[in-house]
Amino acid sequence: MHRFAGREKPSNDALLALGGMARVAIVRHMSRKPTGELRRGWTTGACATAATKAALLRLWGDGFPDEVTITLPKGETPHFALTHRDAGAGWAEAGIIKDAGDDPDVTHGALIKVRVAASAGGVVFRAGEGVGTVTKAGLPIPVGEPAINPVPRAMMDEVVAEVAAELGQRPDIEITVSIPDGEAIAKKTWNPRLGISGGLSILGTTGVVRPFSCAAWIASIHRGIDVARADGLGHVAGCTGATSERVVQKLHGLPDHAMLDMGDFAGGMIKYLRRHPVARLTIGGGIGKLTKLAQGATDLHSGRSQVNFDLLADWAGDTRVRDANTALEAFELAGATMADRVAQVAAAKAVEMFAGGNAPRRLDIVMIDRAGKIIAQAEHAT
């Protein structure tokens, strides 16, 4: 997971998660989406592939090129300028500065370095400085392996085969990927929660960073579910932000890797859990987002769903709520009765969203105010 905004705390790299993009190494800084056409960027996997090609051209050829061109999975052929060059007896190293375009990615501007040297046979991947190692099951890469996503591995494999054929060499190469300061950057991502230790992940499924991608965040939720299930956890929690997450984790005594970074994507989380079930699910958040969930919204972002105050007034039994500006103001008018009703309906609505799939045996809602105080709870057994 390396990206995303919209949370109660700054977090990016959606991606920290191996697979799907970037969280397993996903954490985004809080920021507003720029207006107008957004400039796309390149993933860490694309940068590492380009650096691999440049280093191989030095190791097997006449020297480092000024720039290299690679072919991405969908046929695009971007150019990458080298910003780092080094070589010694039997090895060569090239580096490229990652450009994430207009995406608020914590790895934007990071130096992605690759060192190549002969291997005993085939292509071997190593984690250098600032690149993590997988320590938990449930990710697309086995435990003990460098946190280099399957698609970047395949891209680097192809570059090795291509350059080896062009220069008449055997494709037996050890590839060590490094990101200086990657271990410090990884602390801003969700990698530690997912069991990626010591640094960042090398990510990407297309090679392209699409600014403010919802798909990246949702993919990071999927990887969180995979890790929790692989560890045998029967209870996971999806929360709208940092405050609700902290409250729910303490309330239920859950480990870090039971906490799913749901954000606004309740529907994306539930859809995946329908196919990859757990015994118990907790959903936590403030009254505004949980009201939208209760009213059937699957995307809780303020720009994509709104509170129906007429319906909320009916639930509260208080006509004043119809003229409220926010759900929080409605709560201040109608009090605990309304909060309890919203929590109950939200639990029932979430269970409805599991229709046709594998619903958890227990599903509960935890609603908080802005200070983190629990103002309502509801549980629905299926």
C-alpha positions in Angstrom: 0.0 0.0 0.0 1.7 3.8 -1.1 -1.3 6.2 -1.0 -4.7 7.8 0.2 -6.5 10.6 1.8 -9.9 11.0 3.3 -9.0 9.5 6.7 -9.1 11.1 10.1 -5.3 10.9 10.2 -2.8 11.4 7.4 -2.0 8.2 5.7 -0.8 7.2 2.3 0.6 4.3 0.3 -2.4 2.5 -0.1 -0.8 0.4 -0.6 1.3 -0.8 1.3 -0.3 -3.9 0.5 1.4 -6.2 -1.9 -1.1 -6.7 -4.5 -3.5 -4.6 -6.1 -1.6 -1.5 -6.4 0.1 0.1 -3.8 -1.2 -0.5 0.6 0.3 -3.2 1.0 1.9 -0.2 0.9 -1.0 2.1 1.0 -1.0 5.4 2.9 -2.1 8.7 1.7 -1.5 12.2 3.1 -4.5 14.3 3.8 -4.9 16.6 0.9 -7.5 18.0 -1.4 -7.8 16.6 -4.9 -6.6 19.2 -7.4 -9.0 20.6 -10.0 -8.5 20.0 -13.7 -6.7 17.1 -15.5 -4.4 15.2 -13.2 -1.0 14.0 -14.2 -0.4 10.3 -13.7 2.9 8.8 -12.5 4.8 5.6 -12.3 4.8 2.9 -9.6 7.8 1.8 -7.6 7.6 -1.5 -9.7 7.9 0.4 -13.0 10.9 2.4 -11.6 12.6 -0.7 -10.3 12.1 -2.4 -13.7 13.7 0.6 -15.5 16.6 0.7 -13.1 17.1 -3.0 -13.6 17.3 -2.5 -17.4 19.8 0.3 -17.0 22.0 -1.7 -14.6 22.0 -4.7 -16.9 23.1 -2.6 -19.9 26.1 -1.4 -17.8 26.9 -4.9 -16.5 26.6 -6.7 -19.9 27.1 -3.8 -22.3 29.2 -0.7 -22.9 27.9 1.6 -20.2 25.0 3.3 -18.5 22.4 4.9 -20.8 21.1 8.4 -20.0 17.6 7.0 -20.0 15.8 3.7 -20.6 12.4 2.7 -22.0 10.4 -0.2 -20.7 7.1 -1.8 -21.8 4.3 -1.8 -19.2 1.7 -4.6 -18.9 -0.8 -2.7 -21.0 1.7 -1.8 -23.7 2.7 1.7 -22.6 6.4 2.6 -23.1 7.5 5.3 -20.7 11.0 6.7 -20.6 13.0 7.0 -17.3 16.0 9.2 -16.8 18.8 7.8 -14.6 19.7 9.8 -11.4 22.1 7.3 -9.9 24.9 5.2 -11.5 27.5 3.0 -9.8 29.4 -0.1 -10.8 32.2 -2.4 -9.6 33.7 -5.8 -10.3 30.8 -8.0 -11.3 28.0 -5.7 -10.4 26.2 -2.5 -11.6 23.7 -0.3 -9.9 21.2 2.2 -11.3 18.7 4.5 -9.7 15.5 6.4 -10.7 13.6 9.0 -8.8 9.9 8.0 -8.5 7.4 10.4 -10.0 3.9 9.7 -8.7 2.4 12.5 -10.9 -0.4 14.4 -9.0 -1.0 11.5 -6.6 -0.2 12.3 -2.9 2.0 9.3 -2.6 4.5 9.1 0.2 7.1 7.5 -2.2 6.9 10.4 -4.6 10.5 11.6 -5.0 12.1 8.5 -3.5 15.2 7.1 -5.1 14.5 3.5 -6.4 17.9 1.7 -6.8 18.6 -1.7 -8.3 21.9 -3.5 -8.2 22.4 -6.5 -10.5 25.0 -9.3 -10.2 25.4 -12.8 -11.5 23.3 -15.5 -9.7 23.8 -19.2 -9.4 20.8 -19.7 -11.7 17.8 -17.8 -12.8 16.5 -14.5 -11.5 16.8 -14.0 -7.8 15.3 -11.1 -5.9 16.8 -9.5 -2.8 15.6 -6.8 -0.4 18.2 -4.1 0.0 18.1 -1.1 2.3 14.6 0.3 2.8 12.8 -2.6 1.1 10.7 -4.7 3.4 10.5 -8.5 3.9 7.2 -10.4 4.2 6.7 -11.8 7.7 3.0 -12.8 7.7 1.0 -15.1 5.5 -1.9 -13.9 3.4 0.0 -11.7 0.9 0.8 -12.6 -2.7 4.5 -13.1 -1.7 5.6 -16.0 0.6 6.9 -15.3 4.1 10.6 -14.6 4.1 10.6 -13.1 0.6 11.4 -9.5 -0.3 8.2 -7.4 -0.5 8.3 -7.1 -4.3 4.9 -7.5 -5.8 4.3 -10.3 -8.4 3.7 -8.0 -11.3 7.0 -6.0 -10.8 8.8 -9.4 -10.5 7.4 -10.4 -13.8 8.3 -7.1 -15.4 11.9 -7.4 -14.1 12.0 -11.1 -15.3 11.0 -9.9 -18.8 13.7 -7.2 -18.8 16.4 -9.6 -17.8 15.3 -12.0 -20.6 15.1 -9.2 -23.1 18.5 -7.7 -22.4 20.2 -11.1 -22.1 18.9 -12.1 -25.5 20.0 -8.8 -27.0 23.5 -9.0 -25.6 24.0 -12.7 -25.8 24.1 -13.3 -22.0 22.7 -16.0 -19.7 19.6 -14.6 -17.8 21.1 -15.6 -14.4 20.9 -12.4 -12.3 20.5 -11.4 -8.7 18.4 -8.3 -8.4 18.7 -6.2 -5.2 16.2 -3.4 -4.9 16.8 -0.6 -2.4 15.1 2.6 -1.4 17.2 4.9 0.8 15.1 6.1 3.8 12.5 3.5 2.8 12.3 2.1 6.4 11.5 5.6 7.7 8.9 6.2 4.9 7.3 2.8 5.6 6.3 4.0 9.1 3.8 6.3 7.3 2.3 3.3 5.5 0.3 0.3 6.5 3.2 -2.1 5.8 3.9 -2.9 9.5 0.3 -3.9 10.2 0.3 -6.3 7.2 3.5 -8.0 8.3 6.0 -6.3 6.0 9.1 -5.6 8.0 12.0 -3.3 7.4 10.8 -1.0 4.7 8.5 -0.4 1.7 7.0 -2.7 -0.9 7.8 -2.6 -4.6 4.3 -2.3 -6.0 2.1 -2.0 -9.1 -0.2 -4.0 -11.3 -0.1 -1.7 -14.4 3.1 0.3 -13.7 0.9 3.5 -13.7 -0.1 5.6 -10.7 -3.5 7.0 -11.3 -4.0 10.0 -9.0 -6.5 9.6 -6.1 -7.3 6.0 -7.1 -10.2 4.5 -5.1 -9.2 1.1 -6.4 -5.9 1.3 -4.7 -7.5 1.9 -1.3 -10.0 -0.9 -1.8 -7.3 -3.3 -2.8 -5.5 -2.5 0.4 -8.6 -3.5 2.4 -8.6 -6.8 0.5 -5.0 -7.5 1.5 -5.8 -6.6 5.1 -8.6 -9.2 5.1 -6.3 -11.8 3.5 -3.7 -11.3 6.2 -6.2 -11.5 9.0 -7.8 -14.7 7.7 -4.4 -16.3 7.0 -3.6 -15.6 10.7 -6.8 -17.3 11.8 -8.5 -14.2 13.1 -12.2 -14.6 13.6 -13.0 -10.9 14.4 -12.0 -8.0 12.2 -13.0 -4.3 12.3 -13.4 -1.7 9.6 -13.4 1.9 10.7 -13.9 5.2 9.0 -10.8 6.8 10.5 -8.1 6.9 13.2 -10.3 8.0 16.1 -12.9 5.3 15.6 -10.2 2.7 14.9 -8.5 3.5 18.2 -11.8 3.3 20.1 -12.9 0.0 18.5 -9.5 -1.6 18.9 -9.4 -0.8 22.6 -13.1 -1.8 23.1 -12.7 -5.3 21.6 -9.0 -5.8 22.4 -8.1 -6.5 18.8 -4.6 -6.8 17.4 -3.3 -4.4 14.8 -3.8 -6.7 11.9 -7.5 -7.2 12.7 -8.0 -3.5 12.0 -9.0 -2.9 8.4 -8.5 0.6 6.9 -12.0 0.8 5.6 -12.2 4.6 5.3 -15.2 5.5 3.2 -15.3 2.2 1.4 -17.8 0.1 3.5 -19.2 -1.4 0.3 -15.7 -2.5 -0.9 -14.9 -4.1 2.4 -18.3 -6.0 2.6 -18.2 -7.1 -1.0 -14.8 -8.8 -0.4 -15.9 -10.3 3.0 -18.9 -11.9 1.3 -16.4 -14.1 -0.6 -13.7 -14.2 2.1 -15.7 -14.6 5.3 -14.9 -14.0 9.0 -17.0 -14.9 12.0 -17.4 -11.4 13.3 -17.2 -7.9 11.9 -17.3 -4.6 13.7 -17.9 -1.3 11.9 -16.9 1.9 13.6 -17.3 5.5 12.8 -18.9 8.8 13.5 -22.6 9.5 13.3 -22.5 11.2 9.9 -20.9 8.3 8.0 -22.8 5.6 9.9 -26.0 7.4 9.1 -25.2 7.2 5.4 -24.4 3.5 5.8 -27.8 3.0 7.6 -29.4 4.8 4.6 -27.9 2.3 2.2 -24.7 4.1 1.0 -21.7 1.9 0.2 -19.3 4.8 -0.4 -19.4 7.1 2.7 -17.4 10.0 1.2 -19.1 13.4 1.5 -18.7 14.0 -2.3 -20.4 10.7 -3.2 -23.2 10.2 -0.7 -25.4 12.5 1.5 -27.5 12.2 4.6 -31.3 12.1 4.0 -32.5 14.4 6.8 -36.1 13.7 6.2 -35.6 10.0 6.8 -33.3 10.8 9.8 -36.1 12.9 11.3 -38.5 10.0 11.0 -36.0 7.7 12.8 -35.4 10.3 15.5 -39.1 11.1 15.9 -38.1 14.8 15.9 -39.1 17.2 13.1 -36.3 19.6 14.0 -33.9 17.2 12.5 -35.2 18.0 9.0 -33.6 21.4 9.1 -30.2 20.2 10.5 -27.1 20.9 8.5 -25.2 17.8 9.6 -25.9 14.5 11.3 -23.9 15.7 14.3 -26.2 18.7 14.6 -29.1 16.3 14.3 -27.7 14.3 17.1 -27.3 17.4 19.3 -31.0 18.1 18.7 -32.4 14.6 19.0 -29.9 12.9 21.4 -29.2 9.3 22.2 -32.5 8.0 20.9 -31.6 9.0 17.4 -28.0 7.7 17.7 -29.3 4.3 19.0 -31.8 4.1 16.1 -29.1 4.9 13.5 -26.7 2.3 15.0 -29.5 -0.4 14.9 -30.5 0.4 11.3 -26.8 0.5 10.2 -26.2 -2.9 11.6 -29.2 -4.3 9.8 -28.3 -2.6 6.6 -24.8 -3.9 6.7 -26.1 -7.4 7.1 -28.4 -6.9 4.1 -25.3 -6.0 2.1 -24.0 -9.5 2.7 -27.1 -11.0 0.9 -26.1 -13.8 -1.4 -22.7 -14.1 0.2 -21.1 -15.3 3.5 -22.3 -13.0 6.2 -20.5 -12.9 9.6 -22.3 -14.7 12.4 -22.0 -11.4 14.4 -21.9 -7.9 13.2 -21.8 -4.9 15.4 -21.7 -1.1 15.0 -19.8 1.3 17.3 -20.6 5.0 16.9 -18.4 7.7 18.3 -18.5 11.5 18.7 -15.6 13.7 17.6 -13.9 13.3 21.0 -13.9 9.5 20.6 -16.7 8.8 23.1 -19.0 6.0 22.3 -22.5 7.3 21.8 -24.3 4.2 20.5 -23.7 0.5 19.8 -25.8 -2.1 18.1 -25.3 -5.8 17.2 -27.0 -8.0 14.7 -26.6 -11.8 14.8 -27.1 -13.6 11.5 
